[in-house]
Amino acid sequence: MLWRKVTPYLLLAVCTLIALYALYPASSTTLNEVHDSPSKSLSTEEIYPHVIEKNSSLYVALRKLNVDSLSIQKLVKAAKPENNLARLMPGTRFRLVFEEEPVTSYVDSQEVREEKAKSPVLKEMHILTSTTDVLKIYRLQDQWFTESYQEPVEIEPVTFSGIVQTSLWESADAANMNPELIGQLSEIFAWQIDFAREVRRNDRWRIMVEKKMVRGETVGWGDIRVAEYENEGRSYKAILFEKEGELKGYFSPEGKSLRKMFLKSPIKFARISSRFQRRRFHPILKVNRPHLGVDYAAPIGTPVRAVGAGRVTYAGWRGGGGKTIKIRHNSVYKTAYKHLNGYAKGIRRGKRVEQGQIIGYVGTTGLSTGPHLHFEFFKHGKFVDPLRQEFPSADPIPKKFMAEFQAHSNEVLQALPDWQPVSELSANF
């Protein structure tokens, strides 16, 4: 009796499975499945074996691979809204996917038969347009279409540490670290340390950073997740904390933001050649007069940054100051940048600028004996020494995130590498 009751339902289930199999056969694949088809154990050069040679073009490369001119024209036309294939640079790698189609021939004027021989026909082309981005051009019947996707990127946390002996950059090189990460490190602590004048011999630093890898090859670097810089025995810590859509920034272990209203220097790495003084002998005018700013000696063309967000009130020639930019940050603070060689693109009166934005380049215009930036700081309309100013920080971690932040902070700080031992010698350089 039970079998008689179950049998109709069993038959119905079997029929349903057969119907689904007919609609979605096991051999069918989606367009995206081809992206993951190459084995992950293969290298980029193995996955994309073809390359545009020096002093050549994609057209030449494809013709050498026996792709006909008409197909190349269709490829280029289909891809043009996404990428102009005629402008691909030498060194660009790509791979081709072919399918075999039957070759037909006329036996007589009335009959057509199918030959057993097969002829390969181009079905897809995958172009590696960057270290991770791929442009796929594929054929459906007689139409060509494009689709963009990314190679799977693996993130691996790695650590570095170093000791300053001659320069911050030298310490990165000694640690076998990509120098661009030192730039990122200096940006993180740009509000706490003036890397133009406060770096000392035997300063120490250590970081944990995201390494981006594709098929086992390093293709770039992500964010520094946690960092510590020890300057003259004083330790500065930075923890990256983010909540999607709500918060992202570097904070101290106590949850205070490292970001402040103004950067400590308008130039990332430069030497201070003259400080703020009420009385100084002018090297050109040969008289004693106030030097109401700070001079940063740097090569011509060195980028100059706005130390804070604000609006440009002046951009032009200013007598002995040469090419000058003035910025009003709010009703209290203003800054000026003088002796510039030129202005960054778009910098003009009324232009809104952001903190850290490049606004000009070091020069030696006006009354100047050599390339340098003369930087002035105003508070309530009066000159003040920018090296002696203290400014409030941005908002701290909100209370609703504090418990989560503290747990995250404890975890990432433990991931930092051990400090390298410092010699007893400590001297400025």
VMD Tcl script that draws the C-alpha trace (Angstrom):
set ca {
  {0.00 0.00 0.00}
  {2.79 2.40 0.92}
  {4.58 1.75 -2.39}
  {1.38 2.56 -4.33}
  {1.13 5.89 -2.49}
  {4.79 6.81 -2.99}
  {5.11 5.75 -6.64}
  {3.12 8.66 -8.20}
  {5.22 11.22 -6.30}
  {8.44 9.44 -7.22}
  {7.48 9.43 -10.89}
  {6.59 13.12 -10.69}
  {10.01 13.95 -9.15}
  {11.85 11.97 -11.83}
  {9.92 13.71 -14.60}
  {10.69 17.09 -13.06}
  {14.43 16.30 -12.94}
  {14.37 15.18 -16.57}
  {12.63 18.41 -17.58}
  {15.14 20.54 -15.68}
  {18.04 18.66 -17.24}
  {16.60 19.37 -20.68}
  {16.38 23.08 -19.90}
  {19.78 23.30 -18.15}
  {22.06 20.57 -19.48}
  {25.15 19.75 -17.47}
  {27.42 20.76 -20.33}
  {26.13 24.33 -20.48}
  {28.29 27.13 -19.07}
  {27.65 30.75 -18.24}
  {29.69 33.57 -19.74}
  {31.42 34.16 -16.44}
  {32.57 30.57 -15.99}
  {35.23 31.01 -18.64}
  {36.92 33.58 -16.40}
  {37.81 30.93 -13.85}
  {38.58 28.16 -16.31}
  {42.40 28.59 -16.32}
  {44.09 26.72 -13.51}
  {45.14 28.91 -10.61}
  {48.49 27.13 -10.63}
  {49.33 28.67 -13.99}
  {51.29 31.93 -14.18}
  {50.06 35.11 -15.84}
  {52.41 34.48 -18.77}
  {50.93 31.00 -19.21}
  {47.34 32.23 -19.04}
  {48.02 35.14 -21.41}
  {50.74 33.68 -23.68}
  {50.55 36.28 -26.47}
  {52.04 39.78 -26.22}
  {52.17 42.90 -28.34}
  {55.80 43.29 -29.31}
  {57.80 46.51 -29.18}
  {57.23 48.78 -32.22}
  {54.25 46.64 -33.19}
  {50.46 46.60 -32.74}
  {47.60 44.30 -31.82}
  {46.68 43.96 -35.50}
  {50.14 42.64 -36.36}
  {50.11 40.27 -33.38}
  {46.73 38.82 -34.35}
  {47.66 38.40 -38.01}
  {50.72 36.41 -36.93}
  {48.28 34.13 -35.05}
  {46.27 33.64 -38.27}
  {43.29 35.76 -37.22}
  {41.76 37.16 -40.39}
  {41.49 40.90 -41.02}
  {37.67 40.91 -40.98}
  {37.56 39.33 -37.51}
  {40.12 41.85 -36.24}
  {37.97 44.71 -37.55}
  {34.94 43.28 -35.74}
  {36.95 42.88 -32.53}
  {38.16 46.48 -32.64}
  {34.68 47.83 -33.41}
  {33.04 45.83 -30.60}
  {35.68 46.90 -28.06}
  {35.81 50.60 -28.96}
  {33.18 51.78 -26.43}
  {35.29 50.14 -23.67}
  {38.84 50.38 -24.99}
  {40.53 51.57 -28.16}
  {42.46 48.45 -29.13}
  {44.49 50.41 -31.68}
  {46.15 52.20 -28.75}
  {47.16 49.18 -26.71}
  {50.73 49.56 -25.50}
  {53.57 47.17 -26.34}
  {53.85 44.55 -23.63}
  {50.08 44.09 -23.34}
  {49.30 40.40 -22.92}
  {46.27 38.49 -24.24}
  {44.90 35.04 -24.92}
  {42.62 33.66 -27.62}
  {39.90 31.01 -27.41}
  {38.97 29.11 -30.56}
  {36.18 26.72 -31.37}
  {35.97 24.28 -34.23}
  {33.19 24.63 -36.76}
  {32.36 22.30 -39.67}
  {33.56 23.35 -43.11}
  {30.84 23.06 -45.78}
  {31.43 22.68 -49.49}
  {29.23 22.24 -52.54}
  {29.16 18.73 -54.09}
  {27.14 20.08 -57.00}
  {24.88 23.03 -57.62}
  {21.99 21.41 -55.77}
  {23.51 19.67 -52.75}
  {25.50 20.80 -49.72}
  {27.25 18.25 -47.50}
  {29.26 18.52 -44.27}
  {32.96 17.73 -44.36}
  {34.60 15.79 -41.51}
  {37.46 18.29 -41.41}
  {37.24 21.05 -38.78}
  {38.48 24.64 -38.99}
  {39.29 26.68 -35.83}
  {37.26 29.88 -35.52}
  {37.99 32.69 -33.05}
  {35.41 32.68 -30.27}
  {36.88 34.89 -27.52}
  {39.74 37.24 -26.82}
  {40.86 38.14 -23.29}
  {43.12 41.22 -22.98}
  {44.98 41.97 -19.74}
  {44.56 45.76 -19.66}
  {46.20 46.13 -16.23}
  {47.68 43.85 -13.60}
  {44.16 42.78 -12.61}
  {41.67 44.09 -15.21}
  {40.67 42.00 -18.21}
  {38.63 42.98 -21.26}
  {36.82 40.02 -22.79}
  {35.54 40.22 -26.38}
  {33.36 37.28 -27.34}
  {31.22 36.12 -30.25}
  {27.61 34.94 -30.07}
  {26.53 33.71 -33.48}
  {27.67 36.54 -35.78}
  {27.69 39.34 -33.20}
  {30.64 40.45 -31.03}
  {30.19 41.73 -27.47}
  {32.46 42.95 -24.65}
  {32.61 42.28 -20.95}
  {35.07 43.40 -18.26}
  {36.16 41.33 -15.29}
  {39.05 41.09 -12.87}
  {41.63 38.44 -12.21}
  {41.14 37.05 -8.69}
  {43.29 39.08 -6.31}
  {44.57 37.48 -3.15}
  {45.36 39.67 -0.14}
  {48.26 38.62 2.05}
  {49.24 40.57 5.20}
  {53.00 41.17 5.39}
  {55.17 43.10 7.85}
  {58.22 45.33 7.51}
  {60.40 47.18 9.98}
  {63.37 49.51 9.69}
  {65.78 51.87 11.40}
  {66.68 55.28 9.96}
  {70.41 55.73 9.42}
  {70.71 58.27 6.60}
  {67.13 58.79 5.41}
  {63.65 57.36 5.65}
  {63.86 56.14 2.04}
  {67.18 54.40 2.72}
  {65.61 52.54 5.64}
  {62.87 51.20 3.35}
  {65.45 50.02 0.84}
  {67.42 48.30 3.60}
  {64.23 46.49 4.66}
  {63.61 45.31 1.06}
  {60.35 47.23 1.11}
  {58.70 48.98 -1.80}
  {59.60 52.69 -1.33}
  {56.03 53.76 -2.13}
  {55.01 52.34 1.25}
  {57.25 54.92 2.95}
  {55.19 57.57 1.18}
  {52.06 55.96 2.60}
  {53.65 55.82 6.05}
  {54.57 59.51 5.93}
  {51.00 60.36 4.92}
  {49.59 58.45 7.90}
  {51.72 60.39 10.40}
  {51.73 63.69 8.46}
  {49.84 65.39 11.32}
  {52.15 64.13 14.08}
  {55.62 64.28 12.50}
  {57.15 66.85 10.16}
  {59.19 64.49 8.00}
  {61.01 67.49 6.55}
  {62.71 68.40 9.85}
  {61.87 65.96 12.65}
  {63.26 62.67 11.33}
  {66.31 61.61 13.36}
  {69.00 58.99 13.06}
  {67.91 55.78 14.82}
  {64.21 56.53 14.43}
  {62.39 53.20 14.12}
  {59.26 52.15 12.26}
  {57.26 48.99 11.72}
  {54.13 48.25 9.72}
  {51.69 45.57 8.60}
  {50.39 46.09 5.08}
  {48.21 44.30 2.53}
  {50.10 42.71 -0.36}
  {48.02 42.16 -3.50}
  {48.81 39.02 -5.46}
  {47.53 37.48 -8.68}
  {48.52 33.87 -9.35}
  {51.34 34.09 -6.83}
  {52.80 37.29 -8.29}
  {52.83 40.61 -6.41}
  {50.82 43.18 -8.36}
  {50.53 46.01 -5.86}
  {49.95 47.11 -2.29}
  {46.83 47.90 -0.36}
  {46.42 49.92 2.81}
  {48.81 49.87 5.72}
  {46.63 48.25 8.38}
  {48.70 49.20 11.42}
  {51.89 51.22 11.88}
  {54.18 52.51 14.59}
  {56.85 55.19 14.30}
  {59.30 55.90 17.11}
  {60.76 59.40 16.89}
  {63.39 60.41 19.49}
  {61.97 57.85 21.90}
  {58.37 58.96 21.46}
  {56.05 56.36 19.94}
  {53.22 57.12 17.51}
  {50.75 54.35 16.65}
  {48.17 54.24 13.84}
  {45.39 51.69 13.41}
  {43.25 51.66 10.28}
  {39.58 51.25 11.18}
  {36.68 51.29 8.78}
  {32.95 50.78 8.83}
  {31.52 50.63 5.33}
  {29.64 53.79 4.47}
  {30.20 55.35 7.89}
  {33.85 55.65 8.82}
  {37.38 55.11 7.59}
  {40.59 56.52 9.01}
  {43.66 56.03 11.16}
  {43.30 56.26 14.90}
  {45.48 55.97 18.00}
  {44.94 52.95 20.29}
  {42.79 55.25 22.44}
  {40.48 55.91 19.48}
  {41.66 59.46 18.73}
  {41.87 60.46 15.08}
  {45.38 61.05 13.72}
  {44.01 63.57 11.25}
  {44.23 67.21 12.28}
  {43.15 70.51 10.80}
  {46.56 71.19 9.22}
  {49.50 69.12 8.00}
  {52.79 69.81 9.72}
  {54.56 70.58 6.44}
  {53.56 71.72 2.92}
  {56.35 69.55 1.42}
  {56.72 65.84 2.17}
  {60.53 65.72 2.34}
  {62.57 68.90 2.43}
  {65.16 70.68 4.52}
  {64.30 73.81 6.50}
  {66.78 76.45 5.39}
  {65.40 79.37 7.40}
  {63.00 79.58 10.33}
  {60.46 82.13 11.52}
  {62.38 85.15 12.91}
  {61.45 88.68 13.89}
  {64.89 89.91 12.76}
  {67.01 88.37 10.00}
  {69.70 89.67 7.61}
  {68.23 89.51 4.10}
  {70.77 87.89 1.71}
  {69.71 90.03 -1.29}
  {68.60 93.35 0.24}
  {71.52 93.30 2.71}
  {69.41 94.71 5.53}
  {67.91 93.34 8.71}
  {64.20 92.65 8.35}
  {61.64 90.17 9.77}
  {61.42 86.70 8.22}
  {57.80 85.91 9.01}
  {57.66 82.40 7.61}
  {59.56 79.15 7.14}
  {61.77 78.37 4.14}
  {61.87 74.79 2.82}
  {64.84 74.14 0.52}
  {63.93 71.68 -2.24}
  {64.67 71.12 -5.94}
  {62.73 73.10 -8.52}
  {59.51 71.31 -9.36}
  {59.03 69.66 -5.97}
  {55.25 69.42 -5.30}
  {53.80 71.83 -2.75}
  {50.68 70.78 -0.81}
  {47.92 72.78 0.78}
  {48.34 72.15 4.52}
  {44.60 72.42 5.02}
  {41.33 72.57 3.12}
  {40.21 76.01 2.02}
  {39.68 78.40 -0.87}
  {42.35 80.09 -2.98}
  {42.18 83.87 -2.53}
  {45.22 84.73 -4.66}
  {47.29 82.99 -7.34}
  {49.73 85.19 -9.20}
  {52.88 87.31 -9.02}
  {53.41 89.01 -5.66}
  {56.44 91.34 -5.83}
  {59.46 89.88 -4.02}
  {57.45 86.75 -3.27}
  {57.35 85.87 -6.95}
  {54.64 83.43 -7.92}
  {52.41 83.16 -4.86}
  {49.32 81.27 -3.69}
  {47.22 82.35 -0.74}
  {44.54 80.17 0.87}
  {41.81 81.10 3.35}
  {41.02 78.04 5.47}
  {38.34 79.58 7.68}
  {37.65 82.83 9.50}
  {40.76 82.32 11.68}
  {43.53 80.74 9.56}
  {45.20 81.63 6.26}
  {48.40 80.38 4.58}
  {50.69 81.65 1.81}
  {53.12 79.80 -0.51}
  {55.80 81.92 -2.25}
  {58.65 81.77 -4.82}
  {56.78 79.06 -6.75}
  {57.96 77.83 -10.11}
  {54.37 77.31 -11.24}
  {50.84 76.38 -10.23}
  {49.10 73.02 -10.32}
  {46.43 72.55 -12.98}
  {43.19 74.34 -12.15}
  {44.60 76.45 -9.31}
  {43.13 79.94 -9.53}
  {41.37 82.48 -7.35}
  {38.14 81.07 -5.89}
  {39.19 77.45 -6.36}
  {38.36 75.07 -3.50}
  {41.32 72.89 -2.44}
  {41.55 69.93 -0.09}
  {44.12 69.14 2.57}
  {47.19 67.54 1.00}
  {46.23 68.57 -2.54}
  {49.14 69.64 -4.77}
  {48.72 73.35 -5.50}
  {52.08 74.34 -6.96}
  {55.76 73.55 -7.38}
  {58.92 74.79 -5.71}
  {60.75 77.52 -7.63}
  {63.02 80.51 -7.16}
  {60.89 83.37 -8.46}
  {60.97 86.87 -6.95}
  {63.67 87.85 -4.46}
  {65.23 84.43 -4.02}
  {68.82 83.18 -3.92}
  {67.92 79.56 -4.73}
  {65.02 77.13 -5.10}
  {62.87 76.98 -1.98}
  {59.34 77.45 -0.69}
  {58.61 80.37 1.62}
  {55.62 79.30 3.72}
  {53.59 81.75 5.83}
  {50.89 81.11 8.40}
  {48.30 83.64 9.60}
  {46.04 83.52 12.65}
  {43.40 86.24 12.93}
  {45.30 88.12 10.23}
  {48.64 88.08 12.08}
  {51.86 86.20 11.19}
  {52.53 83.23 13.48}
  {55.28 80.62 13.50}
  {53.74 77.54 11.77}
  {56.23 75.24 13.51}
  {54.89 76.17 16.94}
  {51.16 75.74 16.28}
  {49.00 72.99 17.78}
  {45.67 72.17 16.20}
  {42.66 70.08 17.24}
  {42.17 66.57 15.87}
  {39.24 65.34 13.85}
  {36.42 63.43 15.55}
  {37.43 60.30 17.52}
  {35.92 56.82 17.16}
  {32.16 57.08 17.86}
  {31.08 55.45 21.11}
  {28.94 52.88 19.26}
  {32.09 51.51 17.56}
  {34.52 51.83 20.47}
  {34.29 48.25 21.77}
  {34.76 46.83 18.28}
  {37.65 49.19 17.62}
  {39.47 48.27 20.83}
  {39.23 44.55 20.01}
  {40.51 45.23 16.48}
  {43.28 47.47 17.81}
  {44.57 44.82 20.22}
  {44.59 42.20 17.46}
  {46.49 44.19 14.80}
  {49.03 45.67 17.22}
  {50.06 42.13 18.16}
  {50.66 41.42 14.44}
  {53.44 44.03 14.22}
  {56.97 42.62 13.91}
  {59.40 42.90 16.82}
  {61.47 46.06 17.01}
  {64.96 45.93 15.58}
  {67.64 46.85 18.14}
  {68.89 50.45 17.96}
  {72.54 51.39 18.44}
  {73.40 53.81 21.22}
  {74.55 56.41 18.67}
  {71.83 58.97 18.11}
  {72.59 62.04 16.05}
  {70.81 64.26 13.60}
  {71.58 64.05 9.92}
}
mol new
graphics top color blue
foreach p $ca { graphics top sphere $p radius 0.5 }
foreach p [lrange $ca 0 end-1] q [lrange $ca 1 end] { graphics top cylinder $p $q radius 0.2 }
display resetview
